[in-house]
Amino acid sequence: MKSQPARNRCTTISTAAALALLAAMSGIDWASARSARDGKRDEIGQPRRAGPPILAVVSLSDQRVTIYGAEGKMLQSPVSTGSTGYETPAGIYSVVQKKEVHQSNVYEDGNMPFMQRITWTGIALHAGVLPGHPASHGCVRLPHAFAQQLFDLTDIGLRVIVVRDDILPSDISHPVLFKPDPARREAALATPPPTRSSASDQTRTVRVGVASSEAEISPGSAKHLQTLKSIAAAKTAEAEAATKRAAGAKQAAARKSAEAAPMARMLRAAEANHAKAEELVKSAERQFEKASSPEGGSPEGAKQAELAKERAAAKAAETLTQLQAARLQAQAKTDAAERASEEAKAAEAAKDLAVEAAEEATRKTSPVSVFISRKTQRLYIRQGYQPVFESPVTIRDADKPIGSYVFTALNYLNNAEVRWNVVSMYRSGGSAAPPPAQEKRGKAEARHTEPAAADVAGAKAALDRIAMPREAIERISQVVLPGSSLIISDEGASIETGKDTDFVVLMSGEPQGGIKARRREPRRNDFYGPPFGGFRLFW
């Protein structure tokens, strides 16, 4: 018999083994969970502040993510980013898709709960195992509880910034930063939306940063935003009604076409019968002429041939009457079918216009995103993930680096002022300078490193060098909403920028293994439908 202590040891070992198995099955990192409870910075359980999340900043060196709203930090958690060869690329992204349950089609162990995609080729935030160091294939793994909490808080469009070293967003003001122009805004409300070239392009609704209640913005701005939402709701209702009318018209056209089909067959049959009757008349006339001829005819034969000719003529007259009636009926049914078809086409065209108007009105409730690239010397504007404007831009000393900065409109100070913050991609200079020489930090030190304040001086210097076209300023002043952003960078837009995305900007001086690993030829069964320009979903 075993001693009591031995049994206790066995029980302890069995319990530990069971917990380990449970952790492996559920993907929970118990060490990280304990750190989240005990550490000061891993604030997974921190109560959510008023307003929606606006920014997510992922620090590669610190292996953590911080979620910010208009009033500052909301949540923070440890993460696990891409391992060597699969590095999560430092850059500027936004959430383009959310799926509570998702499975990778590339990696066998690719269970990705609470997935929030930031590139269509496969980089995402999702729940996963956190071993305490970079270990993913390029995604940003989150603790399961935090991933679920974040999933419930965010909307498509959340700005996600991946930086080498943690950066704290800082308030900033500058004359170049956009301000709402009430007069132009109200004029824009009365302007009908432009007709797009294709009704097949579906506009994605992006809500990030739009104030969740009117109390969060000034009365004048709240009224403007509420007006935009009311217009969008009315246009959406009109589009729904037009869609129903188009469906009804299409069904009516199908019925009329079905009714016309039998009449067309009857008409063809009547035409065939009449043609046959006329042929019989011609044959009877030939027989009568033969029977009446002096060479081979006879009075009796001529009389019978004449009776046959009269019967054939009567039959031909009867079939002609039937043919004329069939023509009238078929024509009536054909005309009705054609009218119904034209009405269906008109209803479909009206539906397309109504849907376009609804999409345009809904898009106007979304924040605007502006990207200025020193590389291309151009300014680009997107709203609701759709390109709306592009033009050259003047950058003073364009041959010199300007850095990379993300400016975000937080809320309205009054009807003509917006409060902005900025995140610089690097601790100083805003450019891809090599990290400062220092001793390698230990894990404990790295986990408790405070973020560096954004390089506000560098950001203001970058804004000082920008001269925007008046047309761009006028367009932006009509649509500045909380959550709107301005990106200034030495880089150009990544190839990841496309349909249904905001601007994606990658830092060229940083490892990009997590992106490069996904650029491969698709297998035969890999097709999920390219969201833009030839890309497919690879993961």
BELQUI-V421898 format. One record per residue. RES is the residue in one letter. OMEGA is omega in whole degrees, -180 to 180 (none if undefined). Layout:
[[RES	OMEGA] [RES	OMEGA]]
//
This chain:
[[M	-180] [K	178] [S	179] [Q	178] [P	180] [A	178] [R	178] [N	179] [R	180] [C	179] [T	180] [T	179] [I	-179] [S	179] [T	179] [A	180] [A	179] [A	178] [L	179] [A	179] [L	179] [L	179] [A	-179] [A	-178] [M	-175] [S	-180] [G	-178] [I	176] [D	-174] [W	178] [A	178] [S	179] [A	177] [R	179] [S	179] [A	179] [R	-171] [D	-174] [G	-178] [K	-171] [R	-177] [D	-168] [E	-178] [I	-176] [G	-178] [Q	-179] [P	180] [R	176] [R	-179] [A	178] [G	-177] [P	171] [P	179] [I	-177] [L	168] [A	-180] [V	180] [V	178] [S	-179] [L	-177] [S	-179] [D	-179] [Q	177] [R	176] [V	177] [T	-179] [I	-178] [Y	170] [G	-178] [A	-178] [E	177] [G	-175] [K	178] [M	-175] [L	175] [Q	-177] [S	169] [P	179] [V	169] [S	-178] [T	-173] [G	178] [S	-179] [T	-177] [G	179] [Y	-172] [E	171] [T	-173] [P	171] [A	-179] [G	-175] [I	-175] [Y	167] [S	180] [V	-178] [V	180] [Q	177] [K	175] [K	-179] [E	178] [V	-179] [H	180] [Q	178] [S	175] [N	178] [V	-175] [Y	-176] [E	-180] [D	-171] [G	173] [N	-172] [M	-179] [P	177] [F	-176] [M	173] [Q	-173] [R	176] [I	167] [T	-179] [W	179] [T	165] [G	176] [I	-176] [A	166] [L	179] [H	178] [A	179] [G	-179] [V	179] [L	-179] [P	-179] [G	178] [H	178] [P	-174] [A	-175] [S	175] [H	179] [G	179] [C	175] [V	180] [R	180] [L	171] [P	-172] [H	-178] [A	-180] [F	180] [A	179] [Q	179] [Q	-180] [L	180] [F	-179] [D	-176] [L	-168] [T	172] [D	171] [I	-178] [G	178] [L	178] [R	179] [V	-179] [I	179] [V	-176] [V	177] [R	179] [D	-173] [D	-179] [I	179] [L	177] [P	-179] [S	177] [D	-179] [I	172] [S	-178] [H	-179] [P	-178] [V	-179] [L	-169] [F	176] [K	177] [P	176] [D	-175] [P	-178] [A	179] [R	178] [R	-178] [E	177] [A	-179] [A	180] [L	-178] [A	-178] [T	179] [P	-178] [P	178] [P	178] [T	179] [R	-177] [S	-177] [S	178] [A	-177] [S	180] [D	-177] [Q	-179] [T	178] [R	178] [T	-179] [V	-172] [R	-172] [V	173] [G	176] [V	-173] [A	-176] [S	176] [S	-178] [E	-178] [A	-176] [E	180] [I	-176] [S	-177] [P	-179] [G	180] [S	177] [A	179] [K	179] [H	180] [L	179] [Q	176] [T	177] [L	-180] [K	179] [S	177] [I	180] [A	180] [A	179] [A	179] [K	178] [T	178] [A	177] [E	179] [A	178] [E	178] [A	179] [A	178] [T	178] [K	179] [R	179] [A	179] [A	178] [G	179] [A	178] [K	178] [Q	179] [A	178] [A	179] [A	178] [R	-180] [K	178] [S	179] [A	179] [E	-179] [A	-176] [A	179] [P	180] [M	176] [A	177] [R	179] [M	179] [L	179] [R	178] [A	179] [A	178] [E	179] [A	179] [N	-180] [H	178] [A	179] [K	180] [A	178] [E	177] [E	177] [L	178] [V	180] [K	179] [S	180] [A	178] [E	178] [R	179] [Q	179] [F	179] [E	-180] [K	-178] [A	-178] [S	-177] [S	-180] [P	-174] [E	-174] [G	-177] [G	178] [S	179] [P	-179] [E	180] [G	180] [A	179] [K	178] [Q	179] [A	179] [E	177] [L	179] [A	180] [K	179] [E	179] [R	179] [A	179] [A	179] [A	179] [K	180] [A	178] [A	179] [E	-180] [T	177] [L	178] [T	178] [Q	180] [L	-180] [Q	178] [A	179] [A	179] [R	180] [L	-180] [Q	-179] [A	180] [Q	179] [A	179] [K	179] [T	178] [D	180] [A	179] [A	179] [E	178] [R	179] [A	178] [S	179] [E	177] [E	178] [A	178] [K	179] [A	179] [A	178] [E	178] [A	177] [A	177] [K	-180] [D	179] [L	180] [A	178] [V	178] [E	180] [A	179] [A	179] [E	179] [E	179] [A	178] [T	179] [R	-179] [K	176] [T	-179] [S	177] [P	178] [V	179] [S	-178] [V	179] [F	176] [I	-176] [S	174] [R	-178] [K	-178] [T	-178] [Q	-179] [R	175] [L	-179] [Y	177] [I	173] [R	174] [Q	-176] [G	179] [Y	180] [Q	175] [P	180] [V	-178] [F	177] [E	180] [S	172] [P	178] [V	-180] [T	178] [I	179] [R	-176] [D	-174] [A	179] [D	-179] [K	179] [P	179] [I	-179] [G	179] [S	-175] [Y	175] [V	177] [F	-177] [T	175] [A	-175] [L	178] [N	-179] [Y	171] [L	174] [N	-174] [N	-178] [A	180] [E	179] [V	174] [R	-177] [W	165] [N	-178] [V	170] [V	174] [S	-177] [M	179] [Y	-175] [R	179] [S	176] [G	179] [G	-177] [S	-173] [A	176] [A	179] [P	180] [P	-179] [P	180] [A	179] [Q	178] [E	-179] [K	-179] [R	174] [G	-177] [K	-177] [A	-180] [E	-179] [A	-176] [R	-177] [H	178] [T	179] [E	179] [P	176] [A	177] [A	178] [A	-179] [D	-177] [V	180] [A	178] [G	179] [A	179] [K	178] [A	178] [A	179] [L	179] [D	-176] [R	-175] [I	171] [A	-175] [M	175] [P	-179] [R	-179] [E	179] [A	179] [I	-180] [E	179] [R	-176] [I	-178] [S	179] [Q	-168] [V	179] [V	177] [L	173] [P	-175] [G	175] [S	-174] [S	173] [L	177] [I	173] [I	-176] [S	169] [D	-175] [E	168] [G	176] [A	179] [S	174] [I	177] [E	177] [T	-178] [G	180] [K	179] [D	172] [T	163] [D	179] [F	174] [V	-177] [V	-180] [L	177] [M	-172] [S	-179] [G	-177] [E	177] [P	-178] [Q	-177] [G	-179] [G	176] [I	-176] [K	-178] [A	-176] [R	179] [R	-178] [R	177] [E	-179] [P	173] [R	-175] [R	-175] [N	-175] [D	-170] [F	174] [Y	-178] [G	-178] [P	179] [P	177] [F	168] [G	172] [G	179] [F	172] [R	-178] [L	-176] [F	168] [W	none]]
//
